[in-house]
Amino acid sequence: MASISKRGQRYTVRVRLKGKEVTKTFATRAEAREWAIQTESDINNRRLGLTPKNITVGDLISRYLQEVTPTKRGHKSERIRLNRVLKTDLANVLGIALMPTHIAQWRDNCLKQVQSPSVAYELNTISRVLKYAMKGLNLIRDNLAIKIMRPKSNKARTCLSSDEEIKCIYEVFV
């Protein structure tokens, strides 16, 4: 709820919602009222999981790179993967317009360039970014990366040992 109070020649607005408090001062009461309404709307939209209209997937990835990636042990490889995603069309998609088809299209384009395990690693990383945006930041409502099919993994390697190799191994252990 917003409260507007006059202090001298200026108006101070205090917005309190769900434990969050924001305060700002304005020259006119109209400006103060407009800011209070907008701030309450922003707080409610984030709490409901509604993405602000101007945030892109690239913005979410950049924020994840700054806040979460440095705390991880494998931060170097994750940074490389996320920077690779930032160079694709997926980074330009608005968070409010993000659909599973966008992620599936990204996956298909990546499969033309690299093997399926690499795409699976990147897809898992994108899923972690979206999960952080959903649970940690309340900027999106759903993790859409889990709603698409994962690329099929490569066939396992089969290695048959020759008689000579078996003989050498046997000699070492006996």
Order of alpha helices (4+ residues) and beta strands (2+ residues): beta-beta-beta-alpha-alpha-alpha-alpha-alpha-alpha
